[in-house]
Structures are given as structure tokens and as C-alpha cells.
Amino acid sequence: MPIVYIFNPDTGLNERYERNTWDPMPYVQGRTMTVGEFRGSSISNILWTDRRIIDSWNAFRAGWGRPIFIGYAFKRIWEGGHTGQSQHYSGTALDLGHTLTDQGRAELRQYAIDSGLWSYIEPASLTPRWVHVDRRFGSPACGTGGYPALGVGSRGVYVFTLQDALMALGIMGSGLDGYFGFGTQRAVANYQLQQGLPATGGVDCNTWLRLTAQARGVGITPTVLI
């Protein structure tokens, strides 16, 4: 049975849920997004997202007023399929509208822009066969729309992605829990030492670039948790 972690910014906690694939995602209104739809083509039974993504989806779906096909949402970084610091790996992106006509997708994309519910809507020139929307949190460490800098005390989806990448590469920390504690700090520092980077234990731009490039699409290694 899939395990779904939801970071709740109101409490600062990563909430843990067990759901069948046909169950709605936690906090989703009605059955507009099931666990299976969120998981998409991923083989993972461990999923994560942020409650603000669900809130945006609820408002977006209600405003559209009719079903929206979800083609892709969550993906683990070791599964690959997207760019190095893709928001899909952090559970904060949705690819929608694959079953719509070109005109229908154009209308959905414009509605996404007008709604103000998303941080980024990919232009049709990049994704002509679907509509990509996502919400991003924190200032990107590299200043180009990627993941934010992390350190001890950080929590949420980007910490899950960090821990997932480290574990896929065999750099073991405190596990896959979405909390950046001292175990994760030691794992980051060990990785930085191996890579000839300053062993600060914090995740900056260079650490993200190196880590995501190596972990993306590496596959199921002996230390991956699925």
C-alpha cells in the first residue's frame, strides 16, 4: 500500500498517510486526484508532496469545473525522465490535459496563467502535448528555478528529494523522512568530501548540481527505498 507524505506548512510537520492507489490524495476535495493519478508511471510506493500543492489543485480544479486528465505528477529522482532539478522529483509539479485537443490545452494553459495558483506554467513551445504547472518554495540555490539551499532544520519535499538522491548513491544518512537533521548533515558532508566540494554539510548550488546529475535516472540501487 502506498505511503504518502504531505508536508503541512501550518504545522511544519511531514504527515504520513497510507492509501490505496484508487483512494483520493490526502486533502483532495472529492475524487479529483487519486493516489494512482499522482503516482503516474512511477513504480514507487513512497510518495511526497506539499499541502499547498493540493490546495492549489483543489482551487484550480474547482475553477475549471470539469475533469482534468493528469498524465504525470510524481517521480523519484533515480527513475529519471525529467531534468536534473525537476519539480516532479519533489512532488510539486503536474502535467495535465494530454487528452484535450490543441485548443483545449491552450484554454487550460491560459486558465492556469490567469488563475495565479502556480509558480510556473511551461510555455506551449516546450510542452505542446500537455500543460505543465508547478509550485516552487524557497529561493533557488542556483538562481535558475531549481531547488533551494538546505541545511539543518529544513523540512519538506526538497529534503525528501535530497535524501532520496543520497540514498540512491549509497550515501546513507538518517533515512527518508523529509527532516534535515544531523544524520542528513553528515551524509551531505561525506558526499561533499567524496566529490571534492567544501564539506559544509549544507546543500548549496554546486552540491545540488553534482548530486542531481549523478542521481537522476541511476535506477534501483541496493540502497534505494521503494
SVG drawing of the C-alpha trace seen along z (x, -y; Angstrom):
<svg xmlns="http://www.w3.org/2000/svg" viewBox="-18 -36 56 40">
<polyline fill="none" stroke="black" stroke-width="0.4" points="0.0,0.0 1.5,-3.4 2.8,-5.7 2.1,-9.4 3.9,-12.1 2.4,-15.6 4.4,-18.5 2.0,-20.8 3.4,-24.3 0.9,-25.2 2.4,-22.8 5.9,-22.3 5.3,-18.5 5.6,-15.8 2.3,-14.0 2.2,-10.3 -0.7,-8.5 -1.3,-5.0 -3.6,-4.9 -4.7,-2.5 -3.9,-3.7 -7.6,-4.3 -8.1,-6.4 -8.1,-10.2 -4.9,-12.0 -4.9,-13.4 -6.6,-16.8 -8.0,-16.5 -11.7,-17.6 -13.8,-14.8 -12.0,-12.3 -10.4,-14.8 -6.9,-13.3 -6.3,-9.7 -3.0,-8.4 -2.6,-6.4 -3.0,-9.5 -0.5,-11.4 2.0,-8.5 1.5,-8.2 4.2,-6.0 6.4,-5.9 6.9,-2.4 7.5,-3.9 5.3,-3.1 6.7,-6.1 5.3,-9.5 5.6,-13.0 4.1,-16.5 3.2,-19.7 -0.2,-20.6 0.0,-23.9 0.1,-21.8 -3.1,-20.1 -4.7,-23.4 -3.7,-24.9 -5.1,-21.8 -8.4,-22.0 -8.9,-25.6 -7.7,-25.0 -10.0,-22.0 -13.0,-23.8 -12.5,-26.9 -12.1,-24.8 -15.3,-23.0 -14.8,-19.7 -12.3,-16.7 -8.7,-17.3 -6.6,-14.4 -3.4,-14.0 -0.7,-12.4 2.4,-12.8 2.9,-14.2 5.3,-12.4 8.6,-10.8 11.6,-9.6 14.9,-11.1 16.5,-7.7 13.7,-6.9 14.7,-10.0 12.6,-11.1 12.9,-14.8 15.7,-17.4 18.1,-17.3 16.2,-19.6 12.7,-18.8 9.8,-19.8 8.4,-16.3 11.0,-14.8 9.8,-17.0 6.2,-16.2 5.3,-19.8 4.5,-19.5 1.6,-18.3 1.5,-17.6 -2.1,-17.9 -4.5,-17.8 -2.9,-15.1 -6.4,-14.0 -7.5,-17.5 -7.4,-19.0 -4.8,-21.6 -7.4,-24.3 -8.5,-22.7 -4.8,-22.7 -4.4,-26.3 -7.5,-27.2 -6.3,-25.1 -2.8,-26.8 -4.3,-30.2 -6.6,-29.4 -3.5,-28.3 -1.8,-31.6 -4.9,-33.6 -5.6,-31.6 -2.4,-32.8 -2.3,-29.5 1.0,-28.2 4.6,-29.5 5.4,-28.3 3.4,-27.3 5.5,-25.9 5.0,-27.5 3.4,-25.5 6.6,-25.7 8.2,-23.4 5.2,-21.1 2.8,-21.2 1.1,-17.9 0.4,-18.7 0.2,-21.6 2.9,-21.7 2.2,-23.6 4.1,-23.6 4.6,-25.5 8.1,-26.2 9.1,-27.0 12.1,-29.0 14.7,-30.8 16.6,-28.6 20.2,-27.9 21.4,-28.3 19.2,-31.2 17.7,-29.4 14.5,-27.9 15.9,-24.8 15.9,-23.6 16.5,-25.9 19.6,-25.7 19.1,-23.3 20.6,-22.9 19.9,-21.5 16.3,-22.3 15.0,-22.3 11.9,-20.2 9.6,-19.2 9.7,-18.0 13.1,-19.2 14.6,-17.4 12.9,-14.2 14.4,-14.7 17.9,-15.3 17.7,-12.2 16.4,-10.1 19.3,-11.2 21.9,-10.5 20.4,-7.1 20.3,-6.1 24.1,-6.9 24.8,-4.8 25.4,-7.8 23.4,-6.8 22.0,-9.3 19.1,-9.1 16.6,-7.7 13.9,-9.0 11.8,-11.2 11.9,-14.8 13.7,-16.2 17.2,-17.7 18.8,-16.6 22.4,-15.8 22.3,-12.4 21.4,-14.1 24.1,-16.8 26.8,-14.1 25.6,-12.3 25.8,-15.6 29.3,-16.3 30.5,-12.8 29.2,-13.2 30.9,-16.6 34.2,-15.2 33.9,-12.4 33.3,-14.9 36.0,-17.4 33.4,-20.0 33.6,-22.1 32.3,-19.8 29.9,-22.2 27.1,-19.7 24.7,-22.2 23.3,-21.9 24.3,-24.8 24.1,-25.2 27.2,-23.2 26.1,-20.3 22.7,-20.2 24.2,-20.3 26.6,-17.5 24.1,-15.4 21.2,-15.6 23.3,-15.0 24.6,-11.7 21.3,-10.5 18.9,-11.3 18.0,-8.1 20.6,-6.0 17.9,-3.2 17.2,-1.0 20.4,-0.6 20.8,1.6 20.2,-1.4 17.1,-2.8 13.8,-2.6 10.8,-1.9"/>
</svg>
